[in-house]
Amino acid sequence: MAEIVARLGVIGGTGLYRMDGLADIEEREIMTPFGPPSGPITLGTLGDERVAFLARHGRGHRLSPTRVPYRSNLWALKSLGVERVIAVSAVGSLREELAPLDLVVPDQLFDRTTDRARTFFDADAGCVAHVSLADPFCLATSAALHAAASAPGIGARVHRGGTYICIEGPQFSTRGESRVFREWGMDIIGMTGMPEARLAREAELCYAMLALVTDYDVWREEEEPVTVQIVVERLHRNAAAARETLRALIPRLAAIGGCTCRAALQDAIVTDPAVIPSKARERLDLLLGRYLA
């Protein structure tokens, strides 16, 4: 059982490399069975809640979306007792009504990545598990996050629902890809939602995303094609809205309803416990300990 240091974890994406407003700050370097996370975990108090913050791309933004150690990041947060994870992510819009500087709390994901570790239950796991991913975001946490983003004073328009398509990157889309993604019914596009959501579910973490719209990708002919300069400039403008949303979420945490995220592995392990090697049990104890006792 993990020591409960913080119940809320925040993964900051491009443009959100630290959390302002935290009190009683400390940093922890954590090693996991999958290597080190993107960087040290910053622990601090926000309102009445202890929060664990991790910069997804590392300090100085040194990790591309493909090279982010997603397994290590989620494992490190869970090892601190984190139960809910809010992922703050920059996205492009594939819909006219989702304008730059808007906030989106998506409810679906479409995975187009090709070069990332997608599961904790790899060849070295010694067991097989198939978690449900029909609803990849925690419904209860997403509802609370949307309510927080909609609170007076946040200063941004917020949308509930929509499908996030995750591409490998690091290049942005071609116009042809962007048009096809729109025809498929995708709403926003980014490079980090997967396998982050998959792994959060395997780790039995309640995972929700606050997506910050920075551009119209490249499908809108009258718009300048997306560039890093555009993304960063607009992220700086709505980073304050993201921080205020997180602050508004804190008092809503206690009232969040039940969900099935924290029991995702309960009926997902198909391997006979008798044949799971002791080394594998020890390696994955943080995830499997309560099921293999």
C-alpha positions in Angstrom: 0.0 0.0 0.0 1.4 3.4 -1.0 2.0 6.1 1.5 -0.6 8.8 1.0 1.5 11.9 0.5 -0.9 13.6 -1.9 -4.3 12.5 -3.3 -4.3 14.8 -6.3 -1.7 14.7 -9.1 -1.3 17.2 -11.8 0.7 16.5 -15.0 1.6 19.8 -16.7 2.2 19.8 -20.4 3.7 22.4 -22.8 3.7 25.8 -21.2 2.8 24.6 -17.7 6.1 23.5 -16.3 5.3 24.5 -12.7 2.3 25.2 -10.5 2.2 28.7 -9.0 0.5 29.3 -5.7 1.7 26.1 -3.9 2.7 26.4 -0.3 5.0 24.2 1.8 6.9 23.0 -1.3 9.2 20.0 -1.4 10.6 17.9 -4.2 11.0 14.2 -4.4 13.2 12.2 -6.8 11.5 8.8 -7.4 12.8 5.7 -9.1 10.3 3.2 -10.5 10.6 -0.3 -12.0 10.4 1.4 -15.4 13.1 4.0 -14.8 12.9 7.6 -13.6 9.9 9.9 -14.3 10.2 13.0 -16.4 11.7 14.8 -13.5 11.3 15.4 -9.7 7.8 15.5 -8.3 6.9 18.8 -6.7 4.7 18.5 -3.6 2.9 21.5 -2.3 -0.4 22.6 -0.7 -3.1 24.2 -2.7 -6.1 25.3 -0.7 -6.5 22.5 1.8 -5.2 19.8 -0.5 -1.7 18.4 -0.9 -0.9 18.2 -4.6 1.8 16.3 -6.5 2.9 18.1 -9.7 5.0 16.7 -12.5 6.1 18.5 -15.7 5.4 15.9 -18.4 8.2 17.0 -20.7 10.8 17.6 -18.0 12.5 20.8 -16.9 13.4 22.9 -19.9 11.1 20.8 -22.1 13.7 18.2 -23.0 11.5 15.2 -23.8 9.5 14.9 -27.0 6.0 13.4 -26.8 7.3 10.0 -27.9 10.1 9.9 -25.3 8.0 11.0 -22.3 8.4 8.1 -19.7 4.6 7.7 -19.3 4.8 4.5 -17.2 7.3 6.0 -14.8 5.3 9.2 -14.5 2.0 7.4 -13.5 3.9 4.9 -11.3 5.7 7.7 -9.5 2.4 9.5 -8.8 0.6 6.4 -7.6 3.6 5.6 -5.3 2.8 8.9 -3.5 -0.8 7.8 -2.8 -2.3 9.9 -5.7 -5.8 8.8 -6.5 -6.8 11.4 -9.1 -4.7 12.8 -11.9 -5.5 16.0 -13.9 -3.6 16.2 -17.2 -3.2 19.7 -18.6 -2.5 19.4 -22.3 -2.1 21.8 -25.2 -4.3 20.8 -28.2 -5.3 21.9 -31.6 -8.9 22.3 -32.6 -10.6 20.3 -35.3 -13.9 22.1 -34.9 -14.9 25.7 -35.7 -16.7 26.1 -32.4 -13.6 25.1 -30.3 -11.6 28.3 -30.7 -8.1 29.1 -29.6 -7.9 30.0 -25.8 -11.0 27.8 -25.1 -10.8 25.0 -22.6 -12.1 21.5 -23.3 -12.7 18.6 -20.9 -12.8 15.7 -23.4 -14.6 12.4 -22.8 -13.1 10.2 -25.5 -9.7 9.3 -27.0 -8.5 7.9 -30.4 -5.0 6.5 -30.4 -2.8 7.0 -33.5 0.6 6.6 -31.7 3.0 3.9 -32.9 6.2 4.0 -30.9 5.3 4.0 -27.2 5.1 1.5 -24.3 1.3 1.1 -23.8 1.0 -1.1 -20.8 2.6 -2.0 -17.4 1.9 -5.6 -18.3 4.7 -6.0 -20.8 6.9 -9.1 -21.6 8.5 -8.8 -18.1 5.3 -8.6 -16.2 4.7 -12.3 -15.8 1.0 -11.8 -16.1 -1.7 -10.5 -18.4 -4.4 -8.0 -17.7 -7.1 -6.5 -19.9 -8.6 -3.3 -18.4 -11.8 -1.7 -19.7 -11.1 1.5 -21.6 -14.5 2.2 -23.1 -14.6 5.5 -21.2 -10.9 6.4 -21.0 -11.5 9.5 -18.8 -12.9 9.2 -15.3 -16.5 10.4 -15.7 -16.8 11.6 -12.1 -13.5 13.5 -12.1 -14.2 15.0 -15.5 -17.6 16.3 -14.4 -15.9 18.0 -11.4 -13.2 19.4 -13.6 -15.7 20.9 -16.0 -17.6 22.4 -13.1 -14.4 24.0 -11.8 -13.4 25.3 -15.2 -16.9 26.8 -15.6 -16.7 28.7 -12.2 -17.0 32.5 -12.2 -13.6 34.2 -12.6 -11.9 31.5 -14.6 -11.9 33.7 -17.7 -12.2 31.2 -20.5 -14.9 29.5 -22.4 -15.1 25.8 -21.5 -16.6 22.8 -23.5 -17.6 19.4 -22.0 -17.0 16.3 -24.1 -15.3 15.6 -27.4 -12.8 13.1 -28.8 -9.1 13.8 -28.5 -7.0 12.1 -31.3 -3.4 11.5 -30.2 -0.8 11.4 -32.9 2.8 10.3 -32.6 4.5 13.6 -33.5 6.8 15.3 -33.0 5.7 16.9 -36.3 2.3 18.6 -36.6 -0.3 17.2 -39.0 -0.4 17.6 -42.8 -3.4 19.3 -44.2 -4.6 16.0 -45.6 -4.4 14.3 -42.2 -6.1 17.2 -40.5 -9.0 17.0 -43.0 -9.3 13.2 -42.5 -9.3 13.5 -38.7 -12.2 16.0 -39.0 -14.1 13.6 -41.3 -13.6 10.8 -38.7 -15.4 12.9 -36.1 -12.4 13.9 -34.0 -12.6 17.2 -32.1 -9.2 18.1 -30.7 -5.7 16.8 -31.5 -2.6 16.4 -29.4 0.5 14.2 -28.8 0.4 13.1 -25.2 -3.1 11.8 -24.2 -2.0 8.2 -25.1 -0.7 6.1 -23.6 -1.1 8.3 -20.5 -4.8 7.5 -20.2 -4.3 3.8 -20.8 -1.6 3.6 -18.1 -3.7 5.7 -15.6 -6.5 3.1 -16.0 -4.1 0.2 -15.4 -2.8 2.0 -12.4 -6.4 2.5 -11.1 -6.1 6.2 -11.1 -9.0 8.5 -11.9 -7.7 10.4 -14.9 -9.2 13.6 -16.5 -7.9 16.1 -18.9 -8.0 19.9 -19.1 -7.2 20.6 -22.8 -6.0 24.1 -23.7 -6.9 25.0 -27.3 -4.0 26.8 -28.9 -4.8 26.7 -32.7 -6.9 25.2 -35.5 -4.3 22.6 -36.5 -3.9 23.1 -40.3 -7.4 22.3 -41.7 -8.6 25.9 -41.6 -7.2 27.4 -44.8 -7.7 31.1 -43.7 -5.6 30.4 -40.5 -1.9 30.5 -40.3 -0.6 26.9 -40.0 0.2 25.9 -36.4 3.7 26.6 -35.2 5.6 26.3 -31.9 5.5 30.1 -31.5 1.7 30.2 -31.8 1.3 27.3 -29.3 3.5 28.8 -26.7 2.2 32.3 -27.0 -1.4 31.2 -26.6 -0.5 28.8 -23.8 1.0 31.7 -21.8 -2.3 33.5 -22.2 -4.5 30.7 -20.9 -2.1 29.2 -18.3 -3.8 31.5 -15.7 -7.2 29.9 -16.6 -5.7 26.5 -16.1 -4.2 27.4 -12.7 -7.5 29.0 -11.5 -9.4 25.9 -12.7 -7.2 23.7 -10.6 -7.7 26.0 -7.6 -11.4 25.8 -8.1 -11.3 22.1 -8.3 -9.8 21.6 -4.8 -13.0 22.2 -2.8 -15.0 20.0 -5.2 -12.8 16.9 -4.7 -14.5 15.6 -1.5 -17.9 15.7 -3.3 -16.9 13.7 -6.4 -19.1 10.7 -6.9 -18.0 7.1 -7.2 -16.5 5.5 -10.2 -14.9 2.2 -11.3 -11.4 3.5 -12.0 -9.9 2.4 -8.7 -11.0 -1.2 -9.2 -10.0 -1.4 -12.9 -7.8 -4.4 -12.3 -10.2 -6.3 -10.1 -11.6 -8.4 -12.9 -8.9 -7.7 -15.5 -6.1 -10.1 -14.4 -6.5 -13.3 -16.5 -3.3 -15.1 -15.4 -3.5 -17.8 -12.8 -1.9 -16.2 -9.7 -0.1 -19.5 -9.1 2.0 -19.1 -12.2 3.0 -15.5 -11.7 6.7 -15.5 -10.7 7.7 -14.0 -7.4 10.0 -11.5 -9.1 7.1 -10.2 -11.2 4.9 -10.0 -8.1 7.5 -7.9 -6.4 8.1 -5.7 -9.4 4.4 -4.9 -9.8 3.4 -5.0 -6.2 2.2 -1.4 -6.2 -0.5 -2.4 -8.8 -1.2 -6.0 -8.0 -0.4 -6.4 -4.3 -4.0 -6.2 -3.1 -5.1 -8.8 -5.7 -2.4 -11.3 -5.3 -2.1 -11.5 -1.5 
